[in-house]
Amino acid sequence: MKRSERIVAMTHHFKENPRKLISLPYFVDSFQAAKSSVSEDIDIIDEMFQSLGIGRIETTAGASGGVRYIPDFNHNQSRQFIDRLIHVLEDSKRILPGGYVYMSDVLGDYNYIREIGKVFGAAFKDVDLDYIVTVATKGIPLAYAVAEVLNVPVVIIRRDPKVTEGSTVSINYVSGSSRKIQTMALAKRSIQEDSNVLLIDDFMKAGGTIKGMENLMQEFNATVKGIAVLAEAEDEDEERRVEDYVSLLKIQEVNERSGAIKVVTGNYFNS
Amino acid sequence: MKRSERIVAMTHHFKENPRKLISLPYFVDSFQAAKSSVSEDIDIIDEMFQSLGIGRIETTAGASGGVRYIPDFNHNQSRQFIDRLIHVLEDSKRILPGGYVYMSDVLGDYNYIREIGKVFGAAFKDVDLDYIVTVATKGIPLAYAVAEVLNVPVVIIRRDPKVTEGSTVSINYVSGSSRKIQTMALAKRSIQEDSNVLLIDDFMKAGGTIKGMENLMQEFNATVKGIAVLAEAEDEDEERRVEDYVSLLKIQEVNERSGAIKVVTGNYFNS
């Protein structure tokens, strides 16, 4: 097999298996190539991935060693993508009764979701995680997109326990905006004790839902290592109950009467 | 830039943009390479993608022409993956009260979800689709995984309409197994009139939920072009209400007392 052919196959393999350790003999056997050729191939791919700003190939020496693709997404690319997203969202047609912003089309489009996953993946790339935890419904695609980059399983908290989940742990929490008491439930066997988790959701206002997720995680003795929200909005009525989080967007103004809508970058881009 | 470097960048680009038309001048300009070199690169990638069984690069001639990566997943690979999945599922520890099978860990693992997306993507690759429609909660990751392969947006039907969706159309339907009347709602602006849709869900027993989705699609004048379910189970009490569907798995027996669980391949593998 020629170098160019091996490079197609290896680039494909790395992109399908982010963060997974691949032994050099695996490639050597697959391609019937010399170890030195495979090493050179990997150097080329590593350099190109770095120059494309999409991560790097990490090499671990020794008997249990190998290579691993660590995806990344440089800050410039992240910022450009979020600026494009802001442009899409700042459309008065998106304003819904109650001052909400219609985002379901954006959240339904994998071309956006994939990029959001990359941005959050880069934001939390150095955090040691066992699970990514979200709550049904709209956080789910975001959770999977980040999970794909970080190679970590997703756990979905539900509003309604289902028979197909087995025994569940449930808590009540006060929704920030409506002040209503709501329930969250999570299957008992979905998280192992003493795990490290990343919480993710599409939207945060007063932070009641995230606070509820934090409380539920305590029931599982899990440590919340990070909180990711796609969009945050200011809540005039009360103080935010969540302090330490990463947001990509901030909805600053939604005026139903004038049709004005102002979206800016979230705190991930402050510095 | 050398051929091997261009090939890394192009393989990456194709894999990030399935089914999207890319003009040759885009590559020529990006790499400052001759058109003939870029064409040769594409031929190498095309041949290698085909020999890996992951699809092909389609070339369209003419002024509005270009190249497009059409992902595929050959039947052998699909079958091998499903056999592995069956092995994971046939574990008596997965049996839940009521004869259900715990699958949330599988559905939470992107390494499985990605492959399921490829299998369904191959099953429906020649169907002209505008949307992939699922119903909260567990069908969601499957829908996105297929959407990634087919480059089609996802639309999520909810059990509970939310303020962040705007006006919704809702219907009542009878859940097959519990005989309870339930509600499904979908945001009015989420589907355009006269669209072609693929319905997808994780599990089908009597087919009540899928039937409900079909009815809701009628309200949007949408045409159901296909139905995909990951796992089907036989319902002894009543006839299935859905006829034409593709399933990857069939749960044949779940015996709570003996702990016996038998899973076989679904109808996609009949023939």
HADDOCK unambig.tbl for C-alpha pairs under 7 A between the chains (distance, minus, plus):
assign (segid A and resid 4 and name CA) (segid B and resid 4 and name CA) 5.41 0.50 0.50
assign (segid A and resid 4 and name CA) (segid B and resid 7 and name CA) 6.94 0.50 0.50
assign (segid A and resid 5 and name CA) (segid B and resid 44 and name CA) 6.62 0.50 0.50
assign (segid A and resid 5 and name CA) (segid B and resid 48 and name CA) 6.26 0.50 0.50
assign (segid A and resid 7 and name CA) (segid B and resid 4 and name CA) 6.92 0.50 0.50
assign (segid A and resid 7 and name CA) (segid B and resid 8 and name CA) 6.61 0.50 0.50
assign (segid A and resid 8 and name CA) (segid B and resid 7 and name CA) 6.61 0.50 0.50
assign (segid A and resid 8 and name CA) (segid B and resid 8 and name CA) 6.62 0.50 0.50
assign (segid A and resid 8 and name CA) (segid B and resid 11 and name CA) 6.23 0.50 0.50
assign (segid A and resid 8 and name CA) (segid B and resid 45 and name CA) 6.23 0.50 0.50
assign (segid A and resid 8 and name CA) (segid B and resid 48 and name CA) 6.77 0.50 0.50
assign (segid A and resid 11 and name CA) (segid B and resid 8 and name CA) 6.23 0.50 0.50
assign (segid A and resid 11 and name CA) (segid B and resid 11 and name CA) 6.83 0.50 0.50
assign (segid A and resid 44 and name CA) (segid B and resid 5 and name CA) 6.61 0.50 0.50
assign (segid A and resid 45 and name CA) (segid B and resid 8 and name CA) 6.23 0.50 0.50
assign (segid A and resid 48 and name CA) (segid B and resid 5 and name CA) 6.26 0.50 0.50
assign (segid A and resid 48 and name CA) (segid B and resid 8 and name CA) 6.77 0.50 0.50
assign (segid A and resid 96 and name CA) (segid B and resid 166 and name CA) 5.78 0.50 0.50
assign (segid A and resid 100 and name CA) (segid B and resid 164 and name CA) 5.79 0.50 0.50
assign (segid A and resid 101 and name CA) (segid B and resid 164 and name CA) 6.63 0.50 0.50
assign (segid A and resid 102 and name CA) (segid B and resid 164 and name CA) 6.10 0.50 0.50
assign (segid A and resid 102 and name CA) (segid B and resid 165 and name CA) 6.12 0.50 0.50
assign (segid A and resid 105 and name CA) (segid B and resid 190 and name CA) 6.73 0.50 0.50
assign (segid A and resid 108 and name CA) (segid B and resid 153 and name CA) 5.43 0.50 0.50
assign (segid A and resid 108 and name CA) (segid B and resid 154 and name CA) 4.56 0.50 0.50
assign (segid A and resid 108 and name CA) (segid B and resid 155 and name CA) 5.97 0.50 0.50
assign (segid A and resid 109 and name CA) (segid B and resid 153 and name CA) 4.77 0.50 0.50
assign (segid A and resid 109 and name CA) (segid B and resid 154 and name CA) 6.35 0.50 0.50
assign (segid A and resid 110 and name CA) (segid B and resid 144 and name CA) 6.91 0.50 0.50
assign (segid A and resid 110 and name CA) (segid B and resid 147 and name CA) 6.84 0.50 0.50
assign (segid A and resid 110 and name CA) (segid B and resid 148 and name CA) 6.05 0.50 0.50
assign (segid A and resid 110 and name CA) (segid B and resid 153 and name CA) 6.67 0.50 0.50
assign (segid A and resid 136 and name CA) (segid B and resid 137 and name CA) 6.61 0.50 0.50
assign (segid A and resid 137 and name CA) (segid B and resid 136 and name CA) 6.62 0.50 0.50
assign (segid A and resid 137 and name CA) (segid B and resid 137 and name CA) 6.66 0.50 0.50
assign (segid A and resid 141 and name CA) (segid B and resid 141 and name CA) 6.64 0.50 0.50
assign (segid A and resid 144 and name CA) (segid B and resid 110 and name CA) 6.91 0.50 0.50
assign (segid A and resid 147 and name CA) (segid B and resid 110 and name CA) 6.83 0.50 0.50
assign (segid A and resid 148 and name CA) (segid B and resid 110 and name CA) 6.04 0.50 0.50
assign (segid A and resid 153 and name CA) (segid B and resid 108 and name CA) 5.42 0.50 0.50
assign (segid A and resid 153 and name CA) (segid B and resid 109 and name CA) 4.75 0.50 0.50
assign (segid A and resid 153 and name CA) (segid B and resid 110 and name CA) 6.65 0.50 0.50
assign (segid A and resid 154 and name CA) (segid B and resid 108 and name CA) 4.55 0.50 0.50
assign (segid A and resid 154 and name CA) (segid B and resid 109 and name CA) 6.35 0.50 0.50
assign (segid A and resid 155 and name CA) (segid B and resid 108 and name CA) 5.97 0.50 0.50
assign (segid A and resid 164 and name CA) (segid B and resid 100 and name CA) 5.77 0.50 0.50
assign (segid A and resid 164 and name CA) (segid B and resid 101 and name CA) 6.61 0.50 0.50
assign (segid A and resid 164 and name CA) (segid B and resid 102 and name CA) 6.10 0.50 0.50
assign (segid A and resid 165 and name CA) (segid B and resid 102 and name CA) 6.11 0.50 0.50
assign (segid A and resid 166 and name CA) (segid B and resid 96 and name CA) 5.75 0.50 0.50
assign (segid A and resid 190 and name CA) (segid B and resid 105 and name CA) 6.73 0.50 0.50
